[in-house]
Amino acid sequence: GGFDENIPRILREGQGIEIEEGSWEILPVFRFLEKYGKVPHREMFNIFNMGIGMVIALDAAEAQRAIGILAGQGERAAVIGRVTGTEGVAIR
């Protein structure tokens, strides 16, 4: 399902998400697979999630606290986008 099918499941009806590509570390293997596997760029987000293992949608005011909690458990986390009033997933 990747980004287009899975992320909307955590949002309310009428909401969407805008993802800021590169706001997290995109490992070189994904660029390699895209180039040599001739995988369309947008499909990389649906097939491989571009390295994103989990998405949590929460109030922006709580983001840094959540990142700190995850870091305390040895996890890397980043703000990768924002919820919008337009359904779907936009990648910028």
HELIX and SHEET records of a PDB file:
HELIX    1   1 GLY A    2  ASN A    6  1                                   5    
HELIX    2   2 ILE A    7  ILE A   10  5                                   4    
HELIX    3   3 PRO A   28  TYR A   36  1                                   9    
HELIX    4   4 HIS A   41  ILE A   47  1                                   7    
HELIX    5   5 ASN A   49  GLY A   51  5                                   3    
HELIX    6   6 ALA A   60  GLU A   62  5                                   3    
HELIX    7   7 ALA A   63  GLY A   72  1                                  10    
SHEET    1   A 3 GLY A  81  THR A  84  0                                        
SHEET    2   A 3 GLY A  16  ILE A  19 -1                                        
SHEET    3   A 3 GLY A  88  ILE A  91  1                                        
END                                                                             
